[in-house]
């Protein structure tokens, strides 16, 4: 996979993160809140790893 393709996909992933943050604001999540938090942590790890691997992409 090309570096540019990875950058495009990371941009998409970053936009999905915003959706998860909005979802966390909903009071009726119940136990799903744990899954949303886990997804956010994993997305943050993925984004951080990409930025460590390609620091010039910020």
CHARMM-style PDB file with segment names, atoms N, HN, CA, C and O in Angstrom:
ATOM      1  N   UNK     1       0.832  -1.169   0.000  1.00  0.00      PROA
ATOM      2  CA  UNK     1       0.000   0.000   0.000  1.00  0.00      PROA
ATOM      3  C   UNK     1       0.884   1.242   0.000  1.00  0.00      PROA
ATOM      4  O   UNK     1       1.884   1.303   0.716  1.00  0.00      PROA
ATOM      5  N   UNK     2       0.521   2.200  -0.782  1.00  0.00      PROA
ATOM      6  HN  UNK     2      -0.291   2.151  -1.364  1.00  0.00      PROA
ATOM      7  CA  UNK     2       1.276   3.446  -0.899  1.00  0.00      PROA
ATOM      8  C   UNK     2       1.069   4.319   0.333  1.00  0.00      PROA
ATOM      9  O   UNK     2       0.042   4.246   1.008  1.00  0.00      PROA
ATOM     10  N   UNK     3       2.059   5.135   0.601  1.00  0.00      PROA
ATOM     11  HN  UNK     3       2.894   5.195   0.053  1.00  0.00      PROA
ATOM     12  CA  UNK     3       2.001   6.043   1.742  1.00  0.00      PROA
ATOM     13  C   UNK     3       0.804   6.994   1.634  1.00  0.00      PROA
ATOM     14  O   UNK     3       0.157   7.292   2.638  1.00  0.00      PROA
ATOM     15  N   UNK     4       0.515   7.463   0.442  1.00  0.00      PROA
ATOM     16  HN  UNK     4       1.041   7.221  -0.373  1.00  0.00      PROA
ATOM     17  CA  UNK     4      -0.605   8.366   0.232  1.00  0.00      PROA
ATOM     18  C   UNK     4      -1.940   7.692   0.534  1.00  0.00      PROA
ATOM     19  O   UNK     4      -2.846   8.310   1.092  1.00  0.00      PROA
ATOM     20  N   UNK     5      -2.049   6.429   0.162  1.00  0.00      PROA
ATOM     21  HN  UNK     5      -1.312   5.927  -0.292  1.00  0.00      PROA
ATOM     22  CA  UNK     5      -3.266   5.678   0.450  1.00  0.00      PROA
ATOM     23  C   UNK     5      -3.452   5.530   1.962  1.00  0.00      PROA
ATOM     24  O   UNK     5      -4.563   5.662   2.476  1.00  0.00      PROA
ATOM     25  N   UNK     6      -2.368   5.259   2.654  1.00  0.00      PROA
ATOM     26  HN  UNK     6      -1.466   5.152   2.236  1.00  0.00      PROA
ATOM     27  CA  UNK     6      -2.445   5.165   4.111  1.00  0.00      PROA
ATOM     28  C   UNK     6      -2.905   6.482   4.722  1.00  0.00      PROA
ATOM     29  O   UNK     6      -3.740   6.498   5.626  1.00  0.00      PROA
ATOM     30  N   UNK     7      -2.359   7.577   4.227  1.00  0.00      PROA
ATOM     31  HN  UNK     7      -1.681   7.564   3.492  1.00  0.00      PROA
ATOM     32  CA  UNK     7      -2.747   8.892   4.735  1.00  0.00      PROA
ATOM     33  C   UNK     7      -4.238   9.130   4.532  1.00  0.00      PROA
ATOM     34  O   UNK     7      -4.910   9.639   5.428  1.00  0.00      PROA
ATOM     35  N   UNK     8      -4.757   8.771   3.374  1.00  0.00      PROA
ATOM     36  HN  UNK     8      -4.210   8.358   2.646  1.00  0.00      PROA
ATOM     37  CA  UNK     8      -6.186   8.935   3.100  1.00  0.00      PROA
ATOM     38  C   UNK     8      -7.022   8.115   4.068  1.00  0.00      PROA
ATOM     39  O   UNK     8      -8.040   8.588   4.572  1.00  0.00      PROA
ATOM     40  N   UNK     9      -6.598   6.902   4.325  1.00  0.00      PROA
ATOM     41  HN  UNK     9      -5.770   6.517   3.915  1.00  0.00      PROA
ATOM     42  CA  UNK     9      -7.349   6.031   5.228  1.00  0.00      PROA
ATOM     43  C   UNK     9      -7.287   6.524   6.673  1.00  0.00      PROA
ATOM     44  O   UNK     9      -8.270   6.431   7.407  1.00  0.00      PROA
ATOM     45  N   UNK    10      -6.143   7.040   7.072  1.00  0.00      PROA
ATOM     46  HN  UNK    10      -5.344   7.115   6.476  1.00  0.00      PROA
ATOM     47  CA  UNK    10      -6.018   7.588   8.420  1.00  0.00      PROA
ATOM     48  C   UNK    10      -6.926   8.807   8.569  1.00  0.00      PROA
ATOM     49  O   UNK    10      -7.527   9.004   9.626  1.00  0.00      PROA
ATOM     50  N   UNK    11      -7.030   9.615   7.536  1.00  0.00      PROA
ATOM     51  HN  UNK    11      -6.542   9.455   6.678  1.00  0.00      PROA
ATOM     52  CA  UNK    11      -7.925  10.766   7.568  1.00  0.00      PROA
ATOM     53  C   UNK    11      -9.371  10.316   7.770  1.00  0.00      PROA
ATOM     54  O   UNK    11     -10.120  10.937   8.523  1.00  0.00      PROA
ATOM     55  N   UNK    12      -9.753   9.248   7.103  1.00  0.00      PROA
ATOM     56  HN  UNK    12      -9.144   8.744   6.491  1.00  0.00      PROA
ATOM     57  CA  UNK    12     -11.100   8.690   7.264  1.00  0.00      PROA
ATOM     58  C   UNK    12     -11.295   8.188   8.690  1.00  0.00      PROA
ATOM     59  O   UNK    12     -12.338   8.428   9.298  1.00  0.00      PROA
ATOM     60  N   UNK    13     -10.301   7.497   9.218  1.00  0.00      PROA
ATOM     61  HN  UNK    13      -9.454   7.302   8.723  1.00  0.00      PROA
ATOM     62  CA  UNK    13     -10.373   6.973  10.582  1.00  0.00      PROA
ATOM     63  C   UNK    13     -10.513   8.119  11.581  1.00  0.00      PROA
ATOM     64  O   UNK    13     -11.298   8.030  12.525  1.00  0.00      PROA
ATOM     65  N   UNK    14      -9.756   9.187  11.374  1.00  0.00      PROA
ATOM     66  HN  UNK    14      -9.118   9.259  10.607  1.00  0.00      PROA
ATOM     67  CA  UNK    14      -9.839  10.341  12.267  1.00  0.00      PROA
ATOM     68  C   UNK    14     -11.243  10.949  12.249  1.00  0.00      PROA
ATOM     69  O   UNK    14     -11.727  11.410  13.282  1.00  0.00      PROA
ATOM     70  N   UNK    15     -11.890  10.955  11.106  1.00  0.00      PROA
ATOM     71  HN  UNK    15     -11.497  10.581  10.266  1.00  0.00      PROA
ATOM     72  CA  UNK    15     -13.247  11.498  11.037  1.00  0.00      PROA
ATOM     73  C   UNK    15     -14.236  10.594  11.776  1.00  0.00      PROA
ATOM     74  O   UNK    15     -15.208  11.086  12.348  1.00  0.00      PROA
ATOM     75  N   UNK    16     -14.006   9.306  11.771  1.00  0.00      PROA
ATOM     76  HN  UNK    16     -13.216   8.906  11.306  1.00  0.00      PROA
ATOM     77  CA  UNK    16     -14.871   8.365  12.493  1.00  0.00      PROA
ATOM     78  C   UNK    16     -14.722   8.558  14.000  1.00  0.00      PROA
ATOM     79  O   UNK    16     -15.663   8.317  14.756  1.00  0.00      PROA
ATOM     80  N   UNK    17     -13.550   8.988  14.430  1.00  0.00      PROA
ATOM     81  HN  UNK    17     -12.785   9.184  13.816  1.00  0.00      PROA
ATOM     82  CA  UNK    17     -13.307   9.222  15.851  1.00  0.00      PROA
ATOM     83  C   UNK    17     -14.266  10.286  16.382  1.00  0.00      PROA
ATOM     84  O   UNK    17     -14.781  10.168  17.494  1.00  0.00      PROA
ATOM     85  N   UNK    18     -14.499  11.309  15.592  1.00  0.00      PROA
ATOM     86  HN  UNK    18     -14.080  11.405  14.689  1.00  0.00      PROA
ATOM     87  CA  UNK    18     -15.417  12.372  16.001  1.00  0.00      PROA
ATOM     88  C   UNK    18     -16.829  11.818  16.212  1.00  0.00      PROA
ATOM     89  O   UNK    18     -17.537  12.241  17.126  1.00  0.00      PROA
ATOM     90  N   UNK    19     -17.224  10.888  15.377  1.00  0.00      PROA
ATOM     91  HN  UNK    19     -16.649  10.545  14.635  1.00  0.00      PROA
ATOM     92  CA  UNK    19     -18.538  10.265  15.538  1.00  0.00      PROA
ATOM     93  C   UNK    19     -18.618   9.521  16.863  1.00  0.00      PROA
ATOM     94  O   UNK    19     -19.620   9.614  17.571  1.00  0.00      PROA
ATOM     95  N   UNK    20     -17.567   8.784  17.198  1.00  0.00      PROA
ATOM     96  HN  UNK    20     -16.752   8.709  16.622  1.00  0.00      PROA
ATOM     97  CA  UNK    20     -17.554   8.047  18.461  1.00  0.00      PROA
ATOM     98  C   UNK    20     -17.612   8.991  19.658  1.00  0.00      PROA
ATOM     99  O   UNK    20     -18.267   8.688  20.655  1.00  0.00      PROA
ATOM    100  N   UNK    21     -16.938  10.121  19.569  1.00  0.00      PROA
ATOM    101  HN  UNK    21     -16.405  10.367  18.759  1.00  0.00      PROA
ATOM    102  CA  UNK    21     -16.989  11.096  20.654  1.00  0.00      PROA
ATOM    103  C   UNK    21     -18.414  11.626  20.848  1.00  0.00      PROA
ATOM    104  O   UNK    21     -18.871  11.788  21.980  1.00  0.00      PROA
ATOM    105  N   UNK    22     -19.107  11.892  19.749  1.00  0.00      PROA
ATOM    106  HN  UNK    22     -18.735  11.760  18.830  1.00  0.00      PROA
ATOM    107  CA  UNK    22     -20.496  12.349  19.844  1.00  0.00      PROA
ATOM    108  C   UNK    22     -21.391  11.262  20.429  1.00  0.00      PROA
ATOM    109  O   UNK    22     -22.315  11.545  21.192  1.00  0.00      PROA
ATOM    110  N   UNK    23     -21.107  10.027  20.063  1.00  0.00      PROA
ATOM    111  HN  UNK    23     -20.357   9.797  19.443  1.00  0.00      PROA
ATOM    112  CA  UNK    23     -21.883   8.899  20.573  1.00  0.00      PROA
ATOM    113  C   UNK    23     -21.736   8.781  22.088  1.00  0.00      PROA
ATOM    114  O   UNK    23     -22.701   8.459  22.781  1.00  0.00      PROA
ATOM    115  N   UNK    24     -20.544   9.038  22.599  1.00  0.00      PROA
ATOM    116  HN  UNK    24     -19.760   9.300  22.036  1.00  0.00      PROA
ATOM    117  CA  UNK    24     -20.312   8.954  24.044  1.00  0.00      PROA
ATOM    118  C   UNK    24     -21.149   9.968  24.823  1.00  0.00      PROA
ATOM    119  O   UNK    24     -21.424   9.761  26.005  1.00  0.00      PROA
ATOM    120  N   UNK    25     -21.547  11.034  24.192  1.00  0.00      PROA
ATOM    121  HN  UNK    25     -21.323  11.202  23.232  1.00  0.00      PROA
ATOM    122  CA  UNK    25     -22.341  12.068  24.855  1.00  0.00      PROA
ATOM    123  C   UNK    25     -23.784  11.636  25.088  1.00  0.00      PROA
ATOM    124  O   UNK    25     -24.502  12.273  25.858  1.00  0.00      PROA
ATOM    125  N   UNK    26     -24.209  10.580  24.446  1.00  0.00      PROA
ATOM    126  HN  UNK    26     -23.625  10.062  23.820  1.00  0.00      PROA
ATOM    127  CA  UNK    26     -25.590  10.114  24.588  1.00  0.00      PROA
ATOM    128  C   UNK    26     -25.754   9.398  25.937  1.00  0.00      PROA
ATOM    129  O   UNK    26     -24.946   8.538  26.287  1.00  0.00      PROA
ATOM    130  N   UNK    27     -26.787   9.753  26.678  1.00  0.00      PROA
ATOM    131  HN  UNK    27     -27.443  10.451  26.393  1.00  0.00      PROA
ATOM    132  CA  UNK    27     -26.951   9.187  28.021  1.00  0.00      PROA
ATOM    133  C   UNK    27     -27.468   7.749  28.046  1.00  0.00      PROA
ATOM    134  O   UNK    27     -27.362   7.086  29.078  1.00  0.00      PROA
ATOM    135  N   UNK    28     -28.014   7.258  26.961  1.00  0.00      PROA
ATOM    136  HN  UNK    28     -28.100   7.796  26.123  1.00  0.00      PROA
ATOM    137  CA  UNK    28     -28.657   5.945  26.960  1.00  0.00      PROA
ATOM    138  C   UNK    28     -27.782   4.828  26.384  1.00  0.00      PROA
ATOM    139  O   UNK    28     -28.314   3.839  25.879  1.00  0.00      PROA
ATOM    140  N   UNK    29     -26.478   4.960  26.447  1.00  0.00      PROA
ATOM    141  HN  UNK    29     -26.046   5.763  26.857  1.00  0.00      PROA
ATOM    142  CA  UNK    29     -25.594   3.933  25.868  1.00  0.00      PROA
ATOM    143  C   UNK    29     -25.551   2.654  26.693  1.00  0.00      PROA
ATOM    144  O   UNK    29     -25.405   1.563  26.142  1.00  0.00      PROA
ATOM    145  N   UNK    30     -25.675   2.782  27.984  1.00  0.00      PROA
ATOM    146  HN  UNK    30     -25.794   3.668  28.431  1.00  0.00      PROA
ATOM    147  CA  UNK    30     -25.605   1.606  28.847  1.00  0.00      PROA
ATOM    148  C   UNK    30     -24.236   0.946  28.761  1.00  0.00      PROA
ATOM    149  O   UNK    30     -23.207   1.621  28.809  1.00  0.00      PROA
ATOM    150  N   UNK    31     -24.229  -0.376  28.635  1.00  0.00      PROA
ATOM    151  HN  UNK    31     -25.064  -0.925  28.597  1.00  0.00      PROA
ATOM    152  CA  UNK    31     -22.961  -1.110  28.598  1.00  0.00      PROA
ATOM    153  C   UNK    31     -22.209  -0.923  27.287  1.00  0.00      PROA
ATOM    154  O   UNK    31     -21.030  -1.264  27.197  1.00  0.00      PROA
ATOM    155  N   UNK    32     -22.869  -0.390  26.282  1.00  0.00      PROA
ATOM    156  HN  UNK    32     -23.827  -0.112  26.355  1.00  0.00      PROA
ATOM    157  CA  UNK    32     -22.212  -0.112  24.999  1.00  0.00      PROA
ATOM    158  C   UNK    32     -21.126   0.960  25.162  1.00  0.00      PROA
ATOM    159  O   UNK    32     -20.210   1.051  24.344  1.00  0.00      PROA
ATOM    160  N   UNK    33     -21.235   1.766  26.218  1.00  0.00      PROA
ATOM    161  HN  UNK    33     -21.979   1.692  26.883  1.00  0.00      PROA
ATOM    162  CA  UNK    33     -20.248   2.806  26.503  1.00  0.00      PROA
ATOM    163  C   UNK    33     -18.843   2.208  26.623  1.00  0.00      PROA
ATOM    164  O   UNK    33     -17.871   2.833  26.199  1.00  0.00      PROA
ATOM    165  N   UNK    34     -18.728   1.013  27.192  1.00  0.00      PROA
ATOM    166  HN  UNK    34     -19.518   0.506  27.536  1.00  0.00      PROA
ATOM    167  CA  UNK    34     -17.432   0.343  27.328  1.00  0.00      PROA
ATOM    168  C   UNK    34     -16.837   0.052  25.959  1.00  0.00      PROA
ATOM    169  O   UNK    34     -15.642   0.251  25.742  1.00  0.00      PROA
ATOM    170  N   UNK    35     -17.665  -0.417  25.039  1.00  0.00      PROA
ATOM    171  HN  UNK    35     -18.636  -0.578  25.215  1.00  0.00      PROA
ATOM    172  CA  UNK    35     -17.197  -0.727  23.684  1.00  0.00      PROA
ATOM    173  C   UNK    35     -16.783   0.529  22.933  1.00  0.00      PROA
ATOM    174  O   UNK    35     -15.790   0.527  22.205  1.00  0.00      PROA
ATOM    175  N   UNK    36     -17.541   1.595  23.112  1.00  0.00      PROA
ATOM    176  HN  UNK    36     -18.347   1.597  23.704  1.00  0.00      PROA
ATOM    177  CA  UNK    36     -17.215   2.853  22.432  1.00  0.00      PROA
ATOM    178  C   UNK    36     -15.895   3.393  22.973  1.00  0.00      PROA
ATOM    179  O   UNK    36     -15.052   3.859  22.207  1.00  0.00      PROA
ATOM    180  N   UNK    37     -15.717   3.331  24.288  1.00  0.00      PROA
ATOM    181  HN  UNK    37     -16.402   2.952  24.910  1.00  0.00      PROA
ATOM    182  CA  UNK    37     -14.447   3.767  24.875  1.00  0.00      PROA
ATOM    183  C   UNK    37     -13.277   2.940  24.344  1.00  0.00      PROA
ATOM    184  O   UNK    37     -12.216   3.484  24.040  1.00  0.00      PROA
ATOM    185  N   UNK    38     -13.471   1.636  24.236  1.00  0.00      PROA
ATOM    186  HN  UNK    38     -14.333   1.194  24.483  1.00  0.00      PROA
ATOM    187  CA  UNK    38     -12.424   0.756  23.719  1.00  0.00      PROA
ATOM    188  C   UNK    38     -12.101   1.099  22.262  1.00  0.00      PROA
ATOM    189  O   UNK    38     -10.934   1.129  21.874  1.00  0.00      PROA
ATOM    190  N   UNK    39     -13.112   1.350  21.479  1.00  0.00      PROA
ATOM    191  HN  UNK    39     -14.061   1.326  21.794  1.00  0.00      PROA
ATOM    192  CA  UNK    39     -12.902   1.724  20.074  1.00  0.00      PROA
ATOM    193  C   UNK    39     -12.113   3.027  19.979  1.00  0.00      PROA
ATOM    194  O   UNK    39     -11.219   3.154  19.142  1.00  0.00      PROA
ATOM    195  N   UNK    40     -12.443   3.997  20.838  1.00  0.00      PROA
ATOM    196  HN  UNK    40     -13.169   3.894  21.518  1.00  0.00      PROA
ATOM    197  CA  UNK    40     -11.710   5.264  20.843  1.00  0.00      PROA
ATOM    198  C   UNK    40     -10.239   5.053  21.203  1.00  0.00      PROA
ATOM    199  O   UNK    40      -9.352   5.637  20.581  1.00  0.00      PROA
ATOM    200  N   UNK    41      -9.990   4.227  22.198  1.00  0.00      PROA
ATOM    201  HN  UNK    41     -10.711   3.752  22.704  1.00  0.00      PROA
ATOM    202  CA  UNK    41      -8.607   3.945  22.595  1.00  0.00      PROA
ATOM    203  C   UNK    41      -7.832   3.308  21.454  1.00  0.00      PROA
ATOM    204  O   UNK    41      -6.686   3.673  21.193  1.00  0.00      PROA
ATOM    205  N   UNK    42      -8.458   2.358  20.777  1.00  0.00      PROA
ATOM    206  HN  UNK    42      -9.390   2.062  20.989  1.00  0.00      PROA
ATOM    207  CA  UNK    42      -7.778   1.677  19.680  1.00  0.00      PROA
ATOM    208  C   UNK    42      -7.548   2.615  18.492  1.00  0.00      PROA
ATOM    209  O   UNK    42      -6.501   2.544  17.849  1.00  0.00      PROA
ATOM    210  N   UNK    43      -8.504   3.483  18.196  1.00  0.00      PROA
ATOM    211  HN  UNK    43      -9.355   3.540  18.719  1.00  0.00      PROA
ATOM    212  CA  UNK    43      -8.320   4.462  17.130  1.00  0.00      PROA
ATOM    213  C   UNK    43      -7.186   5.423  17.474  1.00  0.00      PROA
ATOM    214  O   UNK    43      -6.355   5.744  16.624  1.00  0.00      PROA
ATOM    215  N   UNK    44      -7.158   5.878  18.727  1.00  0.00      PROA
ATOM    216  HN  UNK    44      -7.833   5.616  19.417  1.00  0.00      PROA
ATOM    217  CA  UNK    44      -6.087   6.777  19.150  1.00  0.00      PROA
ATOM    218  C   UNK    44      -4.721   6.108  19.025  1.00  0.00      PROA
ATOM    219  O   UNK    44      -3.750   6.738  18.605  1.00  0.00      PROA
ATOM    220  N   UNK    45      -4.650   4.830  19.392  1.00  0.00      PROA
ATOM    221  HN  UNK    45      -5.439   4.318  19.733  1.00  0.00      PROA
ATOM    222  CA  UNK    45      -3.392   4.084  19.255  1.00  0.00      PROA
ATOM    223  C   UNK    45      -2.975   3.973  17.788  1.00  0.00      PROA
ATOM    224  O   UNK    45      -1.803   4.149  17.455  1.00  0.00      PROA
ATOM    225  N   UNK    46      -3.931   3.682  16.924  1.00  0.00      PROA
ATOM    226  HN  UNK    46      -4.883   3.539  17.195  1.00  0.00      PROA
ATOM    227  CA  UNK    46      -3.651   3.555  15.497  1.00  0.00      PROA
ATOM    228  C   UNK    46      -3.154   4.875  14.914  1.00  0.00      PROA
ATOM    229  O   UNK    46      -2.180   4.905  14.162  1.00  0.00      PROA
ATOM    230  N   UNK    47      -3.825   5.953  15.264  1.00  0.00      PROA
ATOM    231  HN  UNK    47      -4.616   5.929  15.875  1.00  0.00      PROA
ATOM    232  CA  UNK    47      -3.431   7.270  14.755  1.00  0.00      PROA
ATOM    233  C   UNK    47      -2.046   7.650  15.274  1.00  0.00      PROA
ATOM    234  O   UNK    47      -1.217   8.162  14.523  1.00  0.00      PROA
ATOM    235  N   UNK    48      -1.801   7.400  16.552  1.00  0.00      PROA
ATOM    236  HN  UNK    48      -2.475   6.984  17.162  1.00  0.00      PROA
ATOM    237  CA  UNK    48      -0.498   7.719  17.144  1.00  0.00      PROA
ATOM    238  C   UNK    48       0.615   6.899  16.488  1.00  0.00      PROA
ATOM    239  O   UNK    48       1.693   7.429  16.217  1.00  0.00      PROA
ATOM    240  N   UNK    49       0.369   5.639  16.237  1.00  0.00      PROA
ATOM    241  HN  UNK    49      -0.506   5.209  16.458  1.00  0.00      PROA
ATOM    242  CA  UNK    49       1.365   4.785  15.588  1.00  0.00      PROA
ATOM    243  C   UNK    49       1.669   5.275  14.181  1.00  0.00      PROA
ATOM    244  O   UNK    49       2.826   5.289  13.759  1.00  0.00      PROA
ATOM    245  N   UNK    50       0.634   5.675  13.455  1.00  0.00      PROA
ATOM    246  HN  UNK    50      -0.306   5.664  13.797  1.00  0.00      PROA
ATOM    247  CA  UNK    50       0.843   6.212  12.104  1.00  0.00      PROA
ATOM    248  C   UNK    50       1.707   7.464  12.161  1.00  0.00      PROA
ATOM    249  O   UNK    50       2.636   7.620  11.368  1.00  0.00      PROA
ATOM    250  N   UNK    51       1.402   8.352  13.096  1.00  0.00      PROA
ATOM    251  HN  UNK    51       0.648   8.225  13.741  1.00  0.00      PROA
ATOM    252  CA  UNK    51       2.158   9.600  13.204  1.00  0.00      PROA
ATOM    253  C   UNK    51       3.591   9.362  13.646  1.00  0.00      PROA
ATOM    254  O   UNK    51       4.484  10.118  13.266  1.00  0.00      PROA
ATOM    255  N   UNK    52       3.831   8.320  14.445  1.00  0.00      PROA
ATOM    256  HN  UNK    52       3.106   7.705  14.754  1.00  0.00      PROA
ATOM    257  CA  UNK    52       5.212   7.969  14.811  1.00  0.00      PROA
ATOM    258  C   UNK    52       5.956   7.388  13.612  1.00  0.00      PROA
ATOM    259  O   UNK    52       7.151   7.623  13.433  1.00  0.00      PROA
ATOM    260  N   UNK    53       5.241   6.635  12.807  1.00  0.00      PROA
ATOM    261  HN  UNK    53       4.271   6.444  12.953  1.00  0.00      PROA
ATOM    262  CA  UNK    53       5.872   5.994  11.640  1.00  0.00      PROA
ATOM    263  C   UNK    53       6.120   7.008  10.524  1.00  0.00      PROA
ATOM    264  O   UNK    53       7.141   6.948   9.840  1.00  0.00      PROA
ATOM    265  N   UNK    54       5.185   7.934  10.344  1.00  0.00      PROA
ATOM    266  HN  UNK    54       4.355   7.983  10.900  1.00  0.00      PROA
ATOM    267  CA  UNK    54       5.292   8.956   9.307  1.00  0.00      PROA
ATOM    268  C   UNK    54       5.148  10.341   9.940  1.00  0.00      PROA
ATOM    269  O   UNK    54       4.110  10.985   9.786  1.00  0.00      PROA
ATOM    270  N   UNK    55       6.166  10.797  10.642  1.00  0.00      PROA
ATOM    271  HN  UNK    55       7.009  10.273  10.767  1.00  0.00      PROA
ATOM    272  CA  UNK    55       6.049  12.072  11.368  1.00  0.00      PROA
ATOM    273  C   UNK    55       5.845  13.274  10.458  1.00  0.00      PROA
ATOM    274  O   UNK    55       5.341  14.300  10.915  1.00  0.00      PROA
ATOM    275  N   UNK    56       6.211  13.183   9.214  1.00  0.00      PROA
ATOM    276  HN  UNK    56       6.620  12.349   8.843  1.00  0.00      PROA
ATOM    277  CA  UNK    56       6.071  14.329   8.298  1.00  0.00      PROA
ATOM    278  C   UNK    56       4.635  14.476   7.773  1.00  0.00      PROA
ATOM    279  O   UNK    56       4.382  15.360   6.955  1.00  0.00      PROA
ATOM    280  N   UNK    57       3.701  13.649   8.211  1.00  0.00      PROA
ATOM    281  HN  UNK    57       3.907  12.930   8.875  1.00  0.00      PROA
ATOM    282  CA  UNK    57       2.339  13.671   7.706  1.00  0.00      PROA
ATOM    283  C   UNK    57       1.386  14.500   8.565  1.00  0.00      PROA
ATOM    284  O   UNK    57       0.182  14.486   8.308  1.00  0.00      PROA
ATOM    285  N   UNK    58       1.861  15.200   9.542  1.00  0.00      PROA
ATOM    286  HN  UNK    58       2.839  15.212   9.750  1.00  0.00      PROA
ATOM    287  CA  UNK    58       0.984  15.968  10.440  1.00  0.00      PROA
ATOM    288  C   UNK    58       0.429  17.173   9.750  1.00  0.00      PROA
ATOM    289  OT1 UNK    58      -0.327  17.935  10.351  1.00  0.00      PROA
TER     290      UNK     58
END
